[in-house]
Amino acid sequence: MAGQRRAAGGLEAEVLALLWAADRPMTAGDLVVEFGGTLAYNTVQTILIRLFDKGVVRRELVGRAHAYLPVFDDAGLVARRMYDQLQGADDVELVLSRFVDTLDPHLRQALRARLQHVTAHSELQA
């Protein structure tokens, strides 16, 4: 991989992919091994800390090291990012309107069904 640069956020995505595939919490050392030694321990540790600071992973102390677990699956992470973007908008309703306008009919129906499901369940809990 010498001479090749990863896209912005590429390392974070690769680390998340390894965490999602793992059947256990992983330390920075575990991930260095998974990367085949192509990344320095400090690099992996920095990525994990950034993901933790963003709320994307959680950590637990295992011996003297932190082991990391993803907070979201892939779909949950995309949804979280969409939510964060929406919260930064000046006119949330306009953004939602424009978003819905871009959806094909199949996705609009899926969104409608999900909203009906959420509404029905929230009314049951009220």
DSSP file (Angstrom, degrees, kcal/mol; ACC not computed):
  #  RESIDUE AA STRUCTURE BP1 BP2  ACC     N-H-->O    O-->H-N    N-H-->O    O-->H-N    TCO  KAPPA ALPHA  PHI   PSI    X-CA   Y-CA   Z-CA
    1    1 A M    >         0   0    0      0, 0.0     3,-1.8     0, 0.0     2,-0.0   0.000 360.0 360.0 360.0   4.4    0.0    0.0    0.0
    2    2 A A  T 3   +     0   0    0      1,-0.3     3,-0.1     3,-0.0     0, 0.0  -0.335 360.0  15.5 -60.6 136.5    3.1    2.2   -0.1
    3    3 A G  T 3  S+     0   0    0      1,-0.2     2,-0.4    -2,-0.0    -1,-0.3   0.216 101.6 110.5  85.2 -16.3    2.5    5.4   -2.1
    4    4 A Q    <   -     0   0    0     -3,-1.8     2,-0.4     0, 0.0    -1,-0.2  -0.773  54.8-152.0 -95.6 136.5   -1.3    5.0   -2.1
    5    5 A R        -     0   0    0     -2,-0.4     2,-0.2    -3,-0.1     3,-0.1  -0.866  12.5-131.2-105.7 141.0   -3.5    7.3    0.0
    6    6 A R        -     0   0    0     -2,-0.4     3,-0.1     1,-0.1     5,-0.1  -0.540  32.5 -98.0 -82.7 154.5   -6.8    6.3    1.4
    7    7 A A    >   -     0   0    0     -2,-0.2     3,-3.0     1,-0.2     4,-0.4  -0.308  57.0 -76.4 -64.9 155.9   -9.8    8.5    0.9
    8    8 A A  T 3  S+     0   0    0      1,-0.3    -1,-0.2     2,-0.1    -3,-0.0  -0.341 125.7  13.5 -54.7 128.8  -10.8   10.9    3.7
    9    9 A G  T 3> S+     0   0    0     -3,-0.1     4,-2.3    -2,-0.0    -1,-0.3   0.440  93.4 121.9  81.8  -1.4  -12.4    8.7    6.4
   10   10 A G  H <> S+     0   0    0     -3,-3.0     4,-2.2     1,-0.2     5,-0.2   0.901  72.5  47.9 -62.8 -42.7  -11.2    5.6    4.6
   11   11 A L  H  > S+     0   0    0     -4,-0.4     4,-2.8     2,-0.2     5,-0.2   0.902 110.1  52.5 -66.1 -39.9   -9.3    4.3    7.6
   12   12 A E  H  > S+     0   0    0      1,-0.2     4,-2.6     2,-0.2    -2,-0.2   0.928 110.4  48.8 -59.9 -43.4  -12.2    4.9    9.9
   13   13 A A  H  X S+     0   0    0     -4,-2.3     4,-2.3     2,-0.2    -2,-0.2   0.894 111.6  49.2 -63.6 -40.1  -14.4    2.9    7.5
   14   14 A E  H  X S+     0   0    0     -4,-2.2     4,-1.9     2,-0.2    -2,-0.2   0.910 111.6  48.5 -66.9 -41.8  -11.9    0.1    7.4
   15   15 A V  H  X S+     0   0    0     -4,-2.8     4,-2.4     1,-0.2    -2,-0.2   0.929 112.0  49.6 -63.2 -44.6  -11.6   -0.1   11.2
   16   16 A L  H  X S+     0   0    0     -4,-2.6     4,-2.9     1,-0.2     5,-0.2   0.903 107.5  54.5 -61.0 -40.9  -15.4   -0.1   11.5
   17   17 A A  H  X S+     0   0    0     -4,-2.3     4,-1.8     1,-0.2    -1,-0.2   0.905 110.0  46.9 -60.1 -41.0  -15.6   -2.9    8.9
   18   18 A L  H  X S+     0   0    0     -4,-1.9     4,-1.3     2,-0.2    -1,-0.2   0.901 112.4  49.5 -67.5 -40.3  -13.2   -5.0   11.0
   19   19 A L  H  < S+     0   0    0     -4,-2.4     3,-0.2     1,-0.2    -2,-0.2   0.903 110.8  50.0 -65.3 -40.1  -15.1   -4.2   14.2
   20   20 A W  H  < S+     0   0    0     -4,-2.9    -1,-0.2     1,-0.2    -2,-0.2   0.871 112.3  47.8 -64.5 -35.9  -18.4   -5.2   12.6
   21   21 A A  H  < S+     0   0    0     -4,-1.8    -1,-0.2    -5,-0.2    -2,-0.2   0.712  95.0  94.9 -77.9 -20.0  -16.9   -8.4   11.4
   22   22 A A     <  -     0   0    0     -4,-1.3     4,-0.1    -3,-0.2    -3,-0.0  -0.362  65.2-149.0 -74.5 151.1  -15.4   -9.3   14.8
   23   23 A D  S    S+     0   0    0      2,-0.1    -1,-0.1    -2,-0.1    -4,-0.1   0.185  81.3  30.9-100.9  15.4  -17.2  -11.5   17.2
   24   24 A R  S    S-     0   0    0     -5,-0.2    44,-0.1    44,-0.1    -2,-0.1  -0.973  99.5 -73.1-159.8 164.6  -15.7   -9.7   20.2
   25   25 A P        -     0   0    0      0, 0.0     2,-0.4     0, 0.0    44,-0.2  -0.400  51.5-147.1 -62.5 146.3  -14.4   -6.3   21.3
   26   26 A M  E     -A   68   0A   0     42,-2.1    42,-3.2    -4,-0.1     2,-0.1  -0.949   5.1-145.7-124.3 140.6  -11.1   -5.5   19.7
   27   27 A T  E  >  -A   67   0A   0     -2,-0.4     4,-2.1    40,-0.3     5,-0.2  -0.443  36.6-102.3 -89.9 169.8   -8.1   -3.6   21.0
   28   28 A A  H  > S+     0   0    0     38,-0.5     4,-2.3     1,-0.2     5,-0.2   0.901 125.3  54.1 -58.7 -40.0   -5.8   -1.4   18.9
   29   29 A G  H  > S+     0   0    0      1,-0.2     4,-1.9     2,-0.2    -1,-0.2   0.900 105.8  51.8 -61.7 -41.3   -3.3   -4.2   19.0
   30   30 A D  H  > S+     0   0    0      1,-0.2     4,-2.2     2,-0.2    -1,-0.2   0.915 111.1  48.2 -59.2 -42.7   -5.9   -6.7   17.7
   31   31 A L  H  X S+     0   0    0     -4,-2.1     4,-2.2     2,-0.2    -2,-0.2   0.863 105.4  57.0 -70.2 -35.7   -6.7   -4.4   14.8
   32   32 A V  H  <>S+     0   0    0     -4,-2.3     5,-2.5     2,-0.2     6,-0.3   0.925 109.4  47.5 -58.2 -43.4   -3.0   -3.9   13.9
   33   33 A V  H ><5S+     0   0    0     -4,-1.9     3,-1.8     1,-0.2    -2,-0.2   0.924 109.5  52.8 -62.6 -44.7   -2.8   -7.6   13.5
   34   34 A E  H 3<5S+     0   0    0     -4,-2.2    -1,-0.2     1,-0.3    -2,-0.2   0.837 106.0  54.2 -61.0 -33.2   -6.0   -7.7   11.4
   35   35 A F  T ><5S-     0   0    0     -4,-2.2     3,-1.0    -5,-0.1    -1,-0.3   0.434 117.8-116.0 -79.7   1.2   -4.4   -5.0    9.1
   36   36 A G  T < 5 -     0   0    0     -3,-1.8    -3,-0.2     1,-0.2    -2,-0.1   0.761  62.2 -65.6  71.3  24.4   -1.4   -7.3    8.7
   37   37 A G  T 3 <S+     0   0    0     -5,-2.5    -1,-0.2    -6,-0.2    -4,-0.1   0.600 105.4 123.2  75.6  10.1    0.9   -4.9   10.3
   38   38 A T    <   +     0   0    0     -3,-1.0     2,-0.4    -6,-0.3    -2,-0.1   0.647  66.6  56.8 -79.6 -13.4    0.5   -2.3    7.6
   39   39 A L  S    S-     0   0    0     -7,-0.3     2,-0.1     4,-0.0    -4,-0.1  -0.926  88.1-116.2-118.4 144.1   -0.6    0.4   10.1
   40   40 A A     >  -     0   0    0     -2,-0.4     4,-2.1     1,-0.1     3,-0.3  -0.430  24.9-119.1 -72.9 150.4    1.2    1.6   13.1
   41   41 A Y  H  > S+     0   0    0      1,-0.2     4,-2.8     2,-0.2     5,-0.2   0.910 114.9  53.8 -54.5 -45.7   -0.3    1.0   16.5
   42   42 A N  H  > S+     0   0    0      1,-0.2     4,-2.4     2,-0.2    -1,-0.2   0.858 106.4  52.7 -61.5 -35.6   -0.5    4.8   17.2
   43   43 A T  H  > S+     0   0    0     -3,-0.3     4,-2.1     2,-0.2    -1,-0.2   0.942 111.8  44.4 -63.9 -47.9   -2.4    5.3   13.9
   44   44 A V  H  X S+     0   0    0     -4,-2.1     4,-2.5     1,-0.2    -2,-0.2   0.912 112.9  51.9 -63.6 -42.9   -5.0    2.6   14.8
   45   45 A Q  H  X S+     0   0    0     -4,-2.8     4,-2.4     1,-0.2    -1,-0.2   0.907 108.7  50.8 -61.3 -42.2   -5.3    4.0   18.4
   46   46 A T  H  X S+     0   0    0     -4,-2.4     4,-2.4     2,-0.2    -1,-0.2   0.912 110.1  49.7 -61.6 -43.4   -5.9    7.5   17.0
   47   47 A I  H  X S+     0   0    0     -4,-2.1     4,-2.5     1,-0.2    -2,-0.2   0.923 111.0  49.6 -61.9 -44.6   -8.6    6.3   14.7
   48   48 A L  H  X S+     0   0    0     -4,-2.5     4,-2.4     1,-0.2    -2,-0.2   0.903 110.3  50.0 -62.5 -41.4  -10.3    4.4   17.6
   49   49 A I  H  X S+     0   0    0     -4,-2.4     4,-2.8     2,-0.2    -1,-0.2   0.912 110.6  50.0 -64.0 -41.8  -10.2    7.5   19.8
   50   50 A R  H  X S+     0   0    0     -4,-2.4     4,-1.7     2,-0.2    -2,-0.2   0.928 111.5  48.2 -61.5 -44.4  -11.7    9.6   17.0
   51   51 A L  H  <>S+     0   0    0     -4,-2.5     5,-2.5     1,-0.2     6,-0.9   0.885 112.6  49.5 -63.4 -38.0  -14.5    7.0   16.5
   52   52 A F  H ><5S+     0   0    0     -4,-2.4     3,-1.4     1,-0.2    -2,-0.2   0.927 109.0  51.3 -65.0 -45.4  -15.1    7.0   20.3
   53   53 A D  H 3<5S+     0   0    0     -4,-2.8    -1,-0.2     1,-0.3    -2,-0.2   0.812 108.9  52.2 -62.6 -29.9  -15.2   10.8   20.4
   54   54 A K  T 3<5S-     0   0    0     -4,-1.7    -1,-0.3    -5,-0.2    -2,-0.2   0.536 115.4-117.4 -81.8  -7.3  -17.8   10.7   17.6
   55   55 A G  T < 5S+     0   0    0     -3,-1.4    -3,-0.2    -4,-0.4    -2,-0.1   0.692  83.3 118.4  79.9  18.0  -20.0    8.2   19.5
   56   56 A V  S   <S+     0   0    0     -5,-2.5    15,-3.1    -6,-0.2    16,-0.8   0.771  75.9  27.4 -89.4 -29.0  -19.6    5.6   16.9
   57   57 A V  E     -B   70   0A   0     -6,-0.9     2,-0.3    13,-0.3    -2,-0.2  -0.908  67.9-148.6-127.0 158.3  -17.8    3.0   19.1
   58   58 A R  E     -B   69   0A   0     11,-2.8    11,-2.4    -2,-0.3     2,-0.3  -0.835  16.5-147.9-117.3 163.6  -17.8    2.3   22.8
   59   59 A R  E     -B   68   0A   0     -2,-0.3     2,-0.3     9,-0.2     9,-0.2  -0.941  11.3-168.0-134.6 155.8  -14.9    1.0   24.8
   60   60 A E  E     -B   67   0A   0      7,-2.3     7,-3.1    -2,-0.3     2,-0.5  -0.986  32.7-107.3-138.9 148.4  -14.3   -1.2   27.8
   61   61 A L  E     -B   66   0A   0     -2,-0.3     2,-0.5     5,-0.2     5,-0.2  -0.641  32.5-178.6 -79.8 124.9  -11.2   -1.8   29.8
   62   62 A V  E >   -B   65   0A   0      3,-3.5     3,-1.9    -2,-0.5     2,-0.5  -0.934  68.0 -48.9-123.8 104.2   -9.7   -5.3   29.1
   63   63 A G  T 3  S-     0   0    0     -2,-0.5    -2,-0.0     1,-0.3     0, 0.0  -0.589 121.6 -26.6  66.7-121.3   -6.7   -5.6   31.3
   64   64 A R  T 3  S+     0   0    0     -2,-0.5     2,-0.3    -3,-0.1    -1,-0.3   0.373 127.3  75.1-104.6   2.7   -4.7   -2.5   30.7
   65   65 A A  E <  S- B   0  62A   0     -3,-1.9    -3,-3.5   -38,-0.0     2,-0.4  -0.812  78.4-117.8-116.3 154.9   -6.0   -1.8   27.2
   66   66 A H  E     - B   0  61A   0     -2,-0.3   -38,-0.5    -5,-0.2     2,-0.4  -0.750  23.7-156.2 -86.6 136.1   -9.3   -0.5   25.8
   67   67 A A  E     -AB  27  60A   0     -7,-3.1    -7,-2.3    -2,-0.4     2,-0.3  -0.920  14.2-142.7-110.5 142.3  -11.3   -2.8   23.6
   68   68 A Y  E     -AB  26  59A   0    -42,-3.2   -42,-2.1    -2,-0.4    -9,-0.2  -0.816  17.8-176.8-115.6 144.8  -13.7   -1.3   21.2
   69   69 A L  E     - B   0  58A   0    -11,-2.4   -11,-2.8    -2,-0.3     2,-0.1  -0.986  33.6-108.3-132.9 142.7  -17.2   -2.3   19.9
   70   70 A P  E     - B   0  57A   0      0, 0.0   -13,-0.3     0, 0.0   -14,-0.1  -0.478  16.2-155.8 -69.9 143.3  -19.3   -0.5   17.3
   71   71 A V  S    S+     0   0    0    -15,-3.1     2,-0.3    -2,-0.1   -14,-0.2   0.803  78.7  32.7 -83.4 -34.0  -22.4    1.3   18.7
   72   72 A F  S    S-     0   0    0    -16,-0.8     2,-0.1     2,-0.0    -1,-0.1  -0.849  76.2-126.6-121.3 154.2  -24.3    1.1   15.4
   73   73 A D     >  -     0   0    0     -2,-0.3     4,-2.3    -3,-0.1     5,-0.2  -0.330  51.7 -85.4 -81.2-178.2  -24.4   -1.4   12.5
   74   74 A D  H  > S+     0   0    0      1,-0.2     4,-2.1     2,-0.2     5,-0.2   0.920 131.0  45.6 -58.9 -46.9  -23.8    0.0    9.0
   75   75 A A  H  > S+     0   0    0      1,-0.2     4,-2.4     2,-0.2    -1,-0.2   0.895 112.3  52.1 -64.3 -39.7  -27.4    1.1    8.4
   76   76 A G  H  > S+     0   0    0      1,-0.2     4,-2.3     2,-0.2    -1,-0.2   0.863 108.2  51.5 -64.2 -36.0  -27.5    2.6   11.9
   77   77 A L  H  X S+     0   0    0     -4,-2.3     4,-2.4     2,-0.2    -2,-0.2   0.917 110.0  48.1 -68.2 -42.8  -24.4    4.6   11.2
   78   78 A V  H  X S+     0   0    0     -4,-2.1     4,-2.5     1,-0.2    -2,-0.2   0.927 112.4  49.9 -61.9 -43.5  -25.7    6.0    7.9
   79   79 A A  H  X S+     0   0    0     -4,-2.4     4,-2.6     1,-0.2    -2,-0.2   0.905 109.7  51.3 -61.5 -41.5  -29.0    6.9    9.7
   80   80 A R  H  X S+     0   0    0     -4,-2.3     4,-2.6     2,-0.2    -1,-0.2   0.913 110.4  48.4 -61.3 -43.1  -27.0    8.6   12.5
   81   81 A R  H  X S+     0   0    0     -4,-2.4     4,-2.3     2,-0.2    -2,-0.2   0.901 111.2  50.2 -65.9 -39.9  -25.0   10.6    9.9
   82   82 A M  H  X S+     0   0    0     -4,-2.5     4,-2.4     2,-0.2    -2,-0.2   0.922 111.5  49.2 -62.0 -43.6  -28.2   11.6    8.1
   83   83 A Y  H  X S+     0   0    0     -4,-2.6     4,-2.5     2,-0.2    -2,-0.2   0.922 110.0  50.7 -61.5 -45.3  -29.7   12.7   11.4
   84   84 A D  H  X S+     0   0    0     -4,-2.6     4,-1.0     1,-0.2    -1,-0.2   0.908 111.4  48.2 -60.9 -42.0  -26.6   14.8   12.3
   85   85 A Q  H >< S+     0   0    0     -4,-2.3     3,-0.6     1,-0.2     4,-0.3   0.910 110.8  51.4 -63.3 -42.3  -26.7   16.5    8.9
   86   86 A L  H >< S+     0   0    0     -4,-2.4     3,-1.6     1,-0.2    -2,-0.2   0.895 105.2  55.4 -62.8 -40.9  -30.4   17.2    9.3
   87   87 A Q  H 3< S+     0   0    0     -4,-2.5    -1,-0.2     1,-0.3    -2,-0.2   0.753 104.0  56.0 -65.3 -23.4  -29.9   18.8   12.7
   88   88 A G  T << S+     0   0    0     -4,-1.0    -1,-0.3    -3,-0.6    -2,-0.2   0.493  86.4 106.9 -85.7  -3.2  -27.4   21.2   11.2
   89   89 A A    <   -     0   0    0     -3,-1.6     3,-0.4    -4,-0.3    -3,-0.0  -0.460  66.8-141.7 -79.1 147.6  -29.9   22.5    8.6
   90   90 A D  S    S+     0   0    0      1,-0.3     2,-0.5    -2,-0.1    -1,-0.1   0.867 100.1  29.3 -71.4 -37.7  -31.4   25.9    9.0
   91   91 A D     >  +     0   0    0      1,-0.2     4,-2.2     2,-0.0    -1,-0.3  -0.803  68.8 179.2-128.0  88.3  -34.8   24.7    7.7
   92   92 A V  H  > S+     0   0    0     -2,-0.5     4,-2.7    -3,-0.4     5,-0.2   0.880  81.7  52.9 -59.2 -42.6  -35.3   21.0    8.7
   93   93 A E  H  > S+     0   0    0      1,-0.2     4,-2.4     2,-0.2    -1,-0.2   0.888 109.3  49.1 -64.0 -38.4  -38.7   20.7    7.2
   94   94 A L  H  > S+     0   0    0     -3,-0.2     4,-2.7     2,-0.2    -1,-0.2   0.915 111.0  49.9 -65.9 -42.5  -37.5   22.1    3.8
   95   95 A V  H  X S+     0   0    0     -4,-2.2     4,-2.5     2,-0.2    -2,-0.2   0.932 111.7  48.3 -61.6 -45.4  -34.6   19.7    3.8
   96   96 A L  H  X S+     0   0    0     -4,-2.7     4,-2.7     2,-0.2     5,-0.2   0.915 111.2  50.9 -60.5 -42.6  -37.0   16.8    4.6
   97   97 A S  H  X S+     0   0    0     -4,-2.4     4,-2.1     1,-0.2    -2,-0.2   0.929 111.8  46.1 -60.5 -46.6  -39.3   17.9    1.8
   98   98 A R  H  X S+     0   0    0     -4,-2.7     4,-1.0     2,-0.2    -1,-0.2   0.881 111.8  52.7 -65.3 -37.5  -36.5   18.1   -0.7
   99   99 A F  H >X S+     0   0    0     -4,-2.5     3,-1.0    -5,-0.2     4,-0.6   0.948 109.7  47.3 -62.4 -49.0  -35.2   14.7    0.4
  100  100 A V  H >< S+     0   0    0     -4,-2.7     3,-1.1     1,-0.3    -1,-0.2   0.874 106.2  59.7 -61.3 -37.2  -38.6   13.0    0.0
  101  101 A D  H 3< S+     0   0    0     -4,-2.1    -1,-0.3     1,-0.2    -2,-0.2   0.780 102.9  53.0 -61.5 -26.5  -38.9   14.7   -3.5
  102  102 A T  H << S+     0   0    0     -4,-1.0    -1,-0.2    -3,-1.0    -2,-0.2   0.629  88.7 101.3 -84.5 -12.9  -35.7   12.9   -4.6
  103  103 A L  S << S-     0   0    0     -3,-1.1    -3,-0.0    -4,-0.6    -4,-0.0  -0.440  73.1-123.8 -76.4 142.8  -37.0    9.4   -3.6
  104  104 A D     >  -     0   0    0     -2,-0.1     4,-2.3     1,-0.1     3,-0.4  -0.406  36.6 -98.2 -75.3 164.3  -38.3    7.0   -6.1
  105  105 A P  H  > S+     0   0    0      0, 0.0     4,-2.3     0, 0.0     5,-0.2   0.835 122.7  55.1 -55.7 -36.6  -41.9    5.7   -5.6
  106  106 A H  H  > S+     0   0    0      1,-0.2     4,-2.1     2,-0.2     5,-0.1   0.926 110.8  44.2 -63.5 -44.3  -40.6    2.4   -4.0
  107  107 A L  H  > S+     0   0    0     -3,-0.4     4,-2.5     2,-0.2    -1,-0.2   0.864 110.8  54.8 -70.0 -35.0  -38.5    4.3   -1.4
  108  108 A R  H  X S+     0   0    0     -4,-2.3     4,-2.7     2,-0.2    -1,-0.2   0.920 109.2  48.2 -61.9 -41.6  -41.4    6.7   -0.7
  109  109 A Q  H  X S+     0   0    0     -4,-2.3     4,-2.7     2,-0.2    -2,-0.2   0.906 110.8  50.7 -65.2 -41.0  -43.7    3.7    0.0
  110  110 A A  H  X S+     0   0    0     -4,-2.1     4,-2.1     2,-0.2    -2,-0.2   0.909 112.5  47.1 -62.4 -41.4  -41.0    2.2    2.3
  111  111 A L  H  X S+     0   0    0     -4,-2.5     4,-2.6     2,-0.2    -2,-0.2   0.921 111.6  50.6 -65.2 -44.3  -40.7    5.5    4.2
  112  112 A R  H  X S+     0   0    0     -4,-2.7     4,-2.3     1,-0.2    -2,-0.2   0.923 111.1  48.8 -59.1 -45.5  -44.5    5.8    4.4
  113  113 A A  H  X S+     0   0    0     -4,-2.7     4,-2.2     1,-0.2    -1,-0.2   0.900 111.7  49.0 -62.9 -41.5  -44.8    2.3    5.8
  114  114 A R  H  X S+     0   0    0     -4,-2.1     4,-2.7     2,-0.2     5,-0.2   0.910 110.5  50.1 -66.5 -41.3  -42.0    2.9    8.4
  115  115 A L  H  X S+     0   0    0     -4,-2.6     4,-2.6     1,-0.2    -1,-0.2   0.894 110.7  49.9 -63.6 -39.5  -43.6    6.2    9.5
  116  116 A Q  H  X S+     0   0    0     -4,-2.3     4,-2.5    -5,-0.2    -1,-0.2   0.904 111.4  49.5 -64.4 -40.4  -47.0    4.4    9.9
  117  117 A H  H  X S+     0   0    0     -4,-2.2     4,-2.3     2,-0.2    -2,-0.2   0.936 113.3  45.3 -63.2 -47.5  -45.3    1.6   11.9
  118  118 A V  H  X S+     0   0    0     -4,-2.7     4,-2.4     1,-0.2    -2,-0.2   0.909 113.8  49.9 -63.9 -42.3  -43.5    4.1   14.2
  119  119 A T  H  X S+     0   0    0     -4,-2.6     4,-2.0    -5,-0.2    -2,-0.2   0.924 110.6  49.3 -62.7 -45.2  -46.7    6.2   14.6
  120  120 A A  H  X S+     0   0    0     -4,-2.5     4,-1.5     1,-0.2    -1,-0.2   0.908 113.7  46.0 -61.8 -42.6  -48.8    3.1   15.5
  121  121 A H  H  X S+     0   0    0     -4,-2.3     4,-1.4     1,-0.2    -1,-0.2   0.862 111.1  51.2 -71.1 -34.9  -46.2    2.0   18.1
  122  122 A S  H  X S+     0   0    0     -4,-2.4     4,-0.8     1,-0.2    -1,-0.2   0.854 108.9  52.0 -71.1 -31.9  -45.8    5.4   19.7
  123  123 A E  H  < S+     0   0    0     -4,-2.0     3,-0.2     1,-0.2    -1,-0.2   0.844 106.8  53.9 -70.0 -32.9  -49.6    5.7   20.0
  124  124 A L  H  < S+     0   0    0     -4,-1.5    -1,-0.2     1,-0.2    -2,-0.2   0.842 110.4  46.8 -67.8 -32.7  -49.7    2.3   21.8
  125  125 A Q  H  <        0   0    0     -4,-1.4    -1,-0.2     1,-0.2    -2,-0.2   0.630 360.0 360.0 -84.5 -13.9  -47.1    3.5   24.3
  126  126 A A     <        0   0    0     -4,-0.8    -1,-0.2    -3,-0.2    -2,-0.1   0.478 360.0 360.0 -77.3 360.0  -48.8    6.8   25.0
